[in-house]
């Protein structure tokens, strides 16, 4: 993970001074997110949730490796009451300031040590509302709830190191009561369903994510769903559709395999051990989210949106931006996947789509010149149009400059080289220049970093 605190030199663990890990990793757009001094390896989240009261009880077992001698470290958590915490089985002191938990272990955690922190907590999880009215965090639906994490919403339902640079594997176990008719609520999360236990009045489901995942991609949906399961060759898929959206989403269970096969042929092998989608009934949400292995939709998606969110499984989920300002690598490439899909399905070709964005006639082109895609002015604008549409225009310019064969080689190499890791803008530019043998500084300078709308070139 990124850390603004450096660890002690090898062999100095016994004598190096222990000091607190930083609160925040120094991300310009979200300075309070993430924490220094450790790298999370695994989250074991055991949750109990009652939809009727919207009450959540949780135990988070966080396994991490120290990257320095730690006298104290921080966890991000928004709302919810912490009841107790232990580190390596011993009671730890916990203090709180806003969304930061400071955990002081009974003894120093040594640099390189794998250590386990257990936090028990409860309360009514928060819904976060942005300046534009957009919702994230824990959101109640008409028959349950959903947890959406981008960019900060994951902090509302579990404590952790909530920056994209610190990825981990997950086990998410959720217990929910049956309703008044004795019917169980469904619980859908990332990865594979490992166990489902009916205890009479409650049902417990355990989901496992075997590949590293950024916390903003962690997800839970509780409600009633029609479940469609199958396989794409050897890859299992799991599609959950709210009955209120079943008519509009009727094609989704067939489109998911089609899109995954299509994307695999262009971007490289599908990077995870399962796939799917969740179509909920939350029509006022206003966006979809690329939650890992099963992108989330608040209503039935059209083909382009389904392509976009599934393309994120390569661009954004497996290869995750190192910092939030690198988010154009996720959104620009996923948007360009839409262009490729339309081009190959008999719609506009990518040149025509580019022109429609440039002259403002495409319905998604409004606002794309507000700022350079690789330099959002603030965290609240990290999902604004330049990151998407102008980001895709940068990708198209690369395709024009390097040619078809080299372009798709770049995409496949990008996904292979950084599989399940993090990468940044500098690395993408270097790969494009290395594969093409060309100096592309002028191209990226004009289309990616320039403040103003470029002249045609």
N, C-alpha and C positions, 0 to 999 in steps of 0.2 A: 504494500500500500504506500501511498505518499505519506511522508512524515516530515515535519519540520524539526524533529528532534533526531539526532543521529545516535546510534547505539555505540557502546564501548567497543574497543578493539578486541578481537578474539584473544581469549586468555586473560582478559582483565576483569572478568565478571565479578570476581571475589573482592576486588579492590576499588573498582570504579564507583563513583558517588551515585547513589540512587536519586533520581529526581522525578518530578511529575511529568506525565505525558501531556502534550499540548491539547488544549480545547480548540479543535479545528485543525485542518490540515493546510490552511493557507490558500484555499480556493478563492480566487478574486470575486466570483459571483455569489458564492455561499460560504463566507468565512467561518461561520459557526458550525458547519456540517463536518462530520468526521472527527477523528481524534488521533493524536500522535502517540507513539510509544509501543504500539502493538499492531498485530495483523490477525484479524479473525480468520479462523480455519473453518469453523462449523457453528451453526445456530441450531439448537434443539428447542423448539417453541412448543409448549404444551398449554393449550388454551381451553377455557370453558366459556361459552357464550350463550346468553339467553336473549333471543330476538325480541321477545315481548317487552323486555325492560331495557334492552340495549346495554346490558352490563357484561363486562369482560373481566375474567380472572386469568392471569397468566404466570407461567414460570419459564424464564428464559435461561437456558444453559448455554453459555457462550465460551467456546473453546478457542483460545488465541495463543499466538506466540509473541513474546516480548521482543521488541527491537531495541531496547535499552534497559538498564536497571531501573525498575519502576517503583517509586515510593507511593505513587498515586496515579490513577488514570481516569479518563472520562468516558461516559456513555451518553448518547443522544436519546432523549425521551421527552415527548411533548404530552403534557397532561398525565393522567393516570397516577395512582398513588403507589409508591414503592413501600412494600411491607418489610422486606428483609433482603440482605445480600451476603453472600459468602464468596471467598476467593480461596481456592484449593481446600475447600471444606471448612475453613475457619471464618468466623464472623468478621465481616468487613464494615467499616464505617462509611455511611453514605450521607453526603450533603447535596443540596440541590440549589441551583440558581437558574431560573427560567427553564429552558429545555436541556440543560446540562446536568448530568449526574456525576459527582466526583466520588470515586470509590477508593478508599484507603484500605489496602489489605493489612492483615495482622503482621505479616513479614514482607520484606522486599521481594518483588518478582524479578528474577535475574534475567539479564539479557540472553535471549535464545531459549528461555524456558517456555514450555507449553503449559499454559495454566487455564484453569476452568473457573469461570465466574457464574454464579447462580443468582438470579434476581427474581423475586416474587412480587407481583404487582396486581392492581385491580382498579376498577372504576368504569366510567363512561367514556369511551374513546372519542376523541375529537374529530370533527370535520373541519378542515382548514379551507377558508374561502379567500381567494386572491383578489387583487384590486379589480380584476375584470369579472368578478363573480364566479369564476371557475372553482370547482370543488376538488379536493383531494383528501387523503387521509381515510378515516373510517366513515363511510357514508351509508346511511340507512336507505333501504329500498322498500318497495311496497310489501315485500314478503321476507325481508331479512336485512342483509347488509353486504357491503363490498369494501375492500381495502385497496386503495390505489395510491401508489407511492411516489409519483414523480411530481416535483423534484424532492419534496421534504415529507410527504405524507406517510412514509413508512415509520417515521418517528412516533406516530400516534398510536401504534399498537404493539411495538416491541422495542426494548432498549438495544442499542448496538452502535456500531461504527458506520454511520449513515452517509458515507461518501462513495461514489461509484468506483473509486480506486481500490477499495477494500472488498473483494468478492469472497464469498464463502459458500459451502454447501449447506443445505437446510433439511431438517426434519420438522414438519409442521403437523401437530396433532391437535385436533379440535373436537371437543365434546359439545353437542347441542341437545336440548330436550326435544321430545316429540311434541307435536301440537295437540290441541284439545281433542282432535279426532284420532289421536294415536298415530299420526303419520310423521315420519322423520323428515326433518329438514335435510336438504343436500348440503354438503360442504365440498367445494371444489378449490383446489390450490395448485401450486406449481408441481411439475414432475409427475411421478407415478403414485397411484393409490396403492399403498402397501398393505394396510389392514382396514377392516371395517367391522366394528364390534357393536352389536345391539345388546344393550344392557336392560331392556325392558322400557324404562322411562326415558332413556337417553341413547344416543348413537355416537360413537367415537370413530373418527376417520383419521388415518395417518398418511400424509403425503410426503414423499421424499424427492428432493432435488439433488441428483448425484453430481452434477457439474457446477462449478462456481457460478454464483449469481450476485449481482449488485443488489443492495437492499431495496432500491427504488422499484425493482422488478418483482419483489416478493408480493404475494397476493393471496387473498382469501375471498371467496364469495359464498354466502349463506343464503339459501332460499329454496325454491322448488324449481327443478330443472328436468327437462327431457334429456336423457343421456344417450349419446350415439358413440359407440365404440367400434374400433376396427383396426386394421393394420395397413401400413403403406410399405409393402414388402415386409421387412423385419421390424419396422418402426411402428409401435403402437400409437394410436391417436384417440383422443377423448374430447368430444364436443358436447358442451352443456348449453342447452337453449331454454330460456324462460318460456313457458307455454304462451304467454302474451305476445311473444315475438316469433312463434313457430311458423306462421304463414310466411312472413317476410324473410325468415332465415332458412327456409326449406332447402335451399341449395348449399348452405354452408357445409354440412357433413361431406358432400361430394367435392366441393371446391377446395377444402383444406388439403386432401391428398393431391389433387391436381396441381395446386400452387406449390406445395412442398416439392413435388417431383420437378416442376418447371424451374424453381429457384435453385434446386440442388444441381441441376445441369449447368447453370450459369455461374453460380457463386461458390460451388464446391459442396462437399457432402454436408447434409443436415447435421448441425453441431451437437444436438442433444439426444437423449435416449427416449424421448417421447415428444408428442406434439398435440395440437388441438386448438380449441377456441372456446370462449365463454361468451354467450350472447344473453345479456341480462335485460331487464326492463327498467331502464333508468333514463328515459328520454330527455330529461333536462340536463344531462351531464355535459353534452357538447363536444366530447372528444372520445377517442378510443385510446387504449394503452397497450404497449407491447409486453405485458407481463409474461415472464419467461415460460416457454413451452406452450402456454395457452393465452394468446392475446385476448384482452377484455374489450367488449363492445357493450355500450349502454342501450343499444337498439340494433336491429338487424342491419348489418353492414352491406354496402355494395361491393362489387368485385375489387374495385381499386383500393378501397380501404382495407379489405381483407389481405390483398397483396402487400400493401404497405406494412401492416402490422406483422405479418408472417416473415417478410423480408428482414424485419428487425431481429429476428432470431439469429441471423448472421451478423447484421450491421447494428450494433448497439447492445445485444444480449451476449452473444459469444465474444465478439470484439467490442468491448465497452470503452467509451471515451474516458481518457485519463482524468480530465477535468471537465467541468460543465461548459466551458467555452468551446470545447471540442465537440459539442453535441451536433454540430452540422454534419460530422462524419456519420452519425447515426441517422439523422433525419434527412439529410440530403441524399444519401445513398438509398434509403428506403423509398423516398419520393421518386428517385430515378428508376427504381424497380417498377413503380407504377407506369412510368413512361415506356419502359421496355415491354411490359405486359400489354399496354395499349398498342404499341407498335407491332407486336407479333400477333395480335388478335384482330388485325384489320382496321384499326382506328387510325388516328394521326401517327405519323412517324415521329421519332424523337426530335428531328430538325424542326418539324412543324410545331410540336409542343413547346420547344425552346422559343420559337418566334412568338408564340401566343403569350408566353410568360414575359418576354422582353417588351412586347408592345402593350401588355396589360389586358389582352382580350380573354385570357384564360381566367376562369372563375376563382382560381386559387392564387392569382398573381398579385392581388391587392396588397400593398405594403411591403413588397419584397426588397425595395431599395432603401428601407429605413435605416439600416446599418449593415456593416460587413458581416457575412454569415459566421466568420470565425471570431467575432469580437462583439458579442451582445453587450449592451451598455449596463445591464443589471440582471440579477437573477430572475426577476419577474418577467423578463423578456426572452428567456432562453428558449421558449417555445413559440416565438413570433415568426411570421412568414419568411423573413430572410433566411432563417436557419433551414427551412424546408425548401421553398421554391428556388431561391437563389443558390442554395446549397446544391440542388439538383442541376442547376445551370452550370455550376463549376464542374460537376462530374461530366456533363455532356461536352464541355470544352476540352476536358482531358481526353475523352473518347475521340473527338475530332483530331486532336493533336497527335495521338499515339497510334491510332488505327484499331480496327476491330480485334484482331488477334491479341495484340498487346494489352488492350483495354481489359478484356475478360481475363487475361492472365494476371493482370494487376489485382482484380477483384478476388480471384481464387487464391492468389498468393497472400493477399491481405488477411483473408479468413484463415488460411492455413498457418501463417506465421504467428498470428496473435490469438489463435483459438483459445477461448476461455480466459483471456487476459485483458489487458488495457492497452490502448494505443492513442497517439495524439496526432495533431495536424502535421507537425514536423515530420513524423515517421511516414505519413501518407504521401507527402510531397516527395520525400526521399525515395520511396518505393516507385512512384510514378516516373521519376527521373532515371532511376537505375534501370527499370525495365525497358524504358523507351530509348535510353541513351541520349536524351535531350535535356537541355536547360529549360525548365518550365517556369522559371521565376517570374517572367513577365506575365504569363497566363494567370498564375495564382495571385500575383500582385494586383492585376486588374480585376479579376472576377471574384476573388475570395477576400481580399484585404482592402480594396479601394472603398472609400467612403461614399462615393457618388456612383450613379448609374453609368456604367462604361459605355463608350462609343462602340458601335459595331466593329467587330474585327474577325 
